[in-house]
Amino acid sequence: MYTRNTSKQIILLFICLFPLLLSAQEMQFWHGFRKESFKVDTTQAYIVIPEKPLPGNPWLWRSYSPEFHVEIDSILVTKGFHLAFLNVNSKELYGQPALMTIWDQFYDLLVKQRSFSPWPALEGAVRGSLCEFAWAKKHPDRVSCIYSENPVSEIRSWPGGSLKDAAMKGTGNADNWKQLLKAYGFTEEQALAYKDNPKDNLEQLALQRVPLYFTFGLKDAMMPMEENALVIANNYIKLGGPVTMYPMILGKQEVNGHHVTIENPETIATFIVNSWKAKKQQSENPK
């Protein structure tokens, strides 16, 4: 039986709990981990916050498709890495100079204002690798490692492919090619003659010995390894740069061999952690 005092107690309890209930509603999560959203200028961004961040606040910078193959990211957040994502419209995600300006702003915000490590690990796939390598070559001393699934070696292969260059084996993508031309302000002739692709100008990254790790399918018709992952690796090795290659042959092989199952997420996550630790140690104990 409720009394007037009971009613007052219930009202008082609700008043006390309301801010907590509101806070719980506003709290965001990414696959069970706490997420914080914000803007960099006008671009949406977020970070995923580990329960126990590692000393030095290491972070994984995801460049593209944040909900695809999240196993590696989840393992890293569990290990104490932050996860960061700048949500640029995929139609504008081709590594062009204007995009790199936004990337610089994102990096400065996290490193200077949030005290994140100055050496993010870069992670991407396909068009994301255009961004990874563009930014890494601009700042070779700021990268702990690059992990890329189905990396693009040059825009003639993707999104150009055999649609634009008979010498290419990849299928290419006409819509993505138009998006790339617009992103760079290129004519088609300028795009085909472009000389700062991921496979090009790797000298400073190799000098810093930034480790690369590539995964790919053996029968990827969109992004054939012979004109993409293997080309970057060959060029980088010749410059003295370290590369790990891991073809994915188990599990699903979908979309003409382009979408593959990541067989070894724990191994890749360990590679990323160890690369960051090595970079941190090198900085603390320079030769």
C-alpha positions, 0 to 999 in steps of 0.5 A: 500500500503506497503512502504519501511518503512512499510517493515522495520517495519514488519521485526523489529516487527518479530525480536522482537517477534521471541524469544517470539514465540520460547519460546511459542513453547518450553513451555510444558503443562500438561492438561492446566498447565505449565510443566517443563521436565528435567532428574534425572541422565539419567531418564526423569522426569517432574513437573507440576507447579501451577499458585499460589503455596501454601506456603511451595511448597507441591507436589504430587508424582505420581508413575505410569500411569500419564495419568490415573485418572488425576482428583485428580491431576488436582484438587491439581494443581489448589489448589496450589500443584506441581505434580511430576513424574519420568518417569521410564520404567514400566517394571522396576517399582516394588519397587526394591532397585535400583529403590529406589536409583533413587527415593532418587535422585529425592526427593533430587533434588526437596527438596534441589534444588527446595525448595519443601516441605520435605513431598510429598504426594505419589499417585499410583496404582497397581505396583505403590503401590509397589514403594510407600510403599517401599520408604515410609517405607525407609523414614517414616518421609518424607511422608505426606500421601499415596493414592493408587488405587487398592494397591498391598499387596504382590507380591504373589497376584500380579503379581504372583496370582494364576499363581504362588500360588494356595492360591491366588485368583488374576489372576496374570500376567505372563509377569509382574512376569518375569519383577519383577524377573528381577527387583529384581534379584530374583529366583521364590522361592525367590520372593514367600518367599519375606517378605518386601511387602506393607503389611509387616513392617509397624511399623514405618509408623504407628508410624509416623501416616502416613494416608493411603487412598485406593480406589478399586473395589469390584469385581476386579479379578486381584487384589481382595480386600480380599488379597490386600487393606483389608490386608494392612489396617488390618495390619496397623490398628492393629499397630495404623495407620490411614486408609480410605477405599472407594470402588468404586461402581458407574460408569464404572467397566471394565477389570474384575472389575479392572478399576473403576470410581473414584467417589470422586476426590474432597474428595481425593484431600482434604484428600491429602491437609489436610494431608500435612497441618497436617504434616507441622503443626506437624513439626512446633509445635512438642509435 
